[in-house]
């Protein structure tokens, strides 16, 4: 996907910040923010998605939200995802990376958010030429070497209409 010329990119569940750093290098004219609720994460912003998007002063500037292997299926996680979807402006792209074994559950969660204007644009199997977190690369290598296609990372692109 093309770099964002200006705006805010949010990396939800940023962990050690490696993927956040990749996003910043690929989008030098944008503000890239990594958030993670885990107190042991390396990110500076340690809060839930609900808390972050509730405090966001200019949500209209958000252009992309990345979720790499972040749970949006459990009830609590879905409620956080749903809150985020309500907050982000129309035109925001949501980039999700999930293992194939969870694909249908994640697509179901996205479909449940269609009442807020969420539409799935595409899905494709991850490949090493794509931008990806260390976790995504690890899952790709495991799936590729073992031949277990259920472990293969899938990239879903959705947009809020």
Residue pairs with C-beta under 8 A, 6 or more apart in sequence:
1 64
1 93
1 95
1 157
3 26
3 27
3 28
3 29
3 30
4 27
4 29
4 30
4 63
4 64
5 29
5 30
6 29
6 30
7 30
7 31
7 61
7 62
7 63
7 64
8 30
8 31
8 32
8 33
8 58
8 61
8 62
8 63
9 23
9 27
9 30
9 31
9 32
9 33
9 62
9 63
9 64
9 65
9 66
10 32
10 33
10 34
10 35
10 52
10 62
10 64
10 65
10 66
11 19
11 20
11 23
11 32
11 33
11 34
11 35
11 66
11 68
12 35
12 36
12 49
12 65
12 66
12 67
12 70
12 84
13 35
13 36
13 67
13 68
13 69
13 70
14 20
14 34
14 35
14 36
14 41
14 42
14 43
15 36
15 38
15 41
15 42
15 43
15 133
15 135
16 41
16 42
16 134
17 34
17 41
17 42
17 43
18 133
18 134
19 34
19 66
19 68
19 131
19 132
19 133
19 134
20 32
20 33
20 34
20 43
22 131
22 133
23 32
23 66
23 131
24 32
26 131
30 63
31 61
33 45
34 43
34 44
34 45
35 43
35 45
35 46
35 47
35 49
35 52
36 43
36 45
36 46
37 46
37 47
37 48
37 49
38 46
39 46
45 52
48 80
49 80
49 81
49 83
49 84
50 79
50 80
50 83
50 84
53 59
53 83
53 84
53 87
53 88
54 83
54 87
56 62
56 87
59 87
59 88
59 89
60 89
62 88
62 89
62 92
63 91
63 92
63 93
64 92
64 93
64 94
64 95
65 84
65 88
65 92
65 93
65 94
65 95
66 95
67 81
67 94
67 95
67 96
67 97
68 96
68 97
68 132
68 133
68 135
68 136
69 97
69 98
69 99
69 133
69 135
69 136
69 139
69 153
70 77
70 96
71 77
72 78
72 80
72 81
72 96
72 106
72 109
73 102
73 105
73 106
73 109
78 109
78 112
81 109
81 113
82 112
82 113
82 116
85 94
85 113
85 116
85 118
85 160
86 116
88 94
88 160
89 160
90 117
90 160
90 161
91 159
91 160
92 159
92 160
93 121
93 157
93 158
93 159
94 118
94 157
94 158
94 159
94 160
95 155
95 156
95 157
96 106
96 110
96 155
96 156
96 158
97 126
97 132
97 133
97 136
97 153
97 154
97 155
97 156
98 106
98 153
98 154
98 156
99 139
99 150
99 151
99 152
99 153
99 154
100 125
100 149
100 150
100 151
100 152
100 153
100 154
101 150
101 151
103 123
103 154
103 156
106 156
107 120
107 123
107 156
110 118
110 120
110 156
110 158
111 120
116 160
117 160
117 161
118 158
118 159
118 160
118 161
119 158
119 159
119 160
119 161
120 156
120 157
120 158
121 157
121 158
121 159
122 156
122 157
123 154
123 155
123 156
123 157
124 154
124 155
125 152
125 153
125 154
125 155
126 132
126 136
126 139
126 140
126 152
126 153
126 154
126 155
127 140
128 137
128 140
130 155
132 140
132 153
136 153
139 151
139 152
139 153
140 152
140 153
142 148
142 151
143 149
143 150
143 151
143 152
143 153
144 152
